[in-house]
């Protein structure tokens, strides 16, 4: 595991758990949990194991700061369930537009449960990911005001292994109304599923960052 990830994990463990007072025998190694309380040390190792498992599955968090933050928070049970996606569907079709030109259009439908309120949103896009992005952010009930300024500004795909069983890694960069940017990640054999993971992390990170009530 890289020095970068170990430092991030140690910082997370320290920030969310009390630290023993520093003394002459305190370890100067920031990467080791020697100066952490027992609870913080346990959290640190939980995060390390979770990170190892995800990296083995194809996740890479050096370029996905927001997803790393959410991973740490989820491991410690610190991400509220703001909403639950009950179902999503994406279709792509070719048709003629008003100018008689043959175009390809994607349609996405997302059904979410927000505190018991069932909401269904549909949207068109120039591709399945664009359609999903618009549909997911179209109506989140009481949380809509927190994501009004959220937008997707970059989308990157990497195929981790070849063949028909290839695993896809998706990185999505987002920006909010204040110009702050963050990157989220999704990994799956299905590119739509990987993209939706990254889109979900982006929305949830914005809610956490904005201090949205659970």
Secondary structure, 3 states (H helix, E strand, C coil): CCHHHHHHHHHHHHHHCCECCCCCCCCCCCCCHHHECHHHHHHHHHHHHHHHHHHHHCCCCCCCHHHHHHHHHHHCCCCCCCCEEEEEEEEEEEEECCCCCEEEEEEEEEEEEECCEEEEEEEEECCHHHHHHHHHCCCCHHHHHHCCCCEEEEEEEEECCCCCCCCEEEEEEEECCCCCEEEEEEEECCHHHHHHHHHHHHHHHHHHHCCCCC
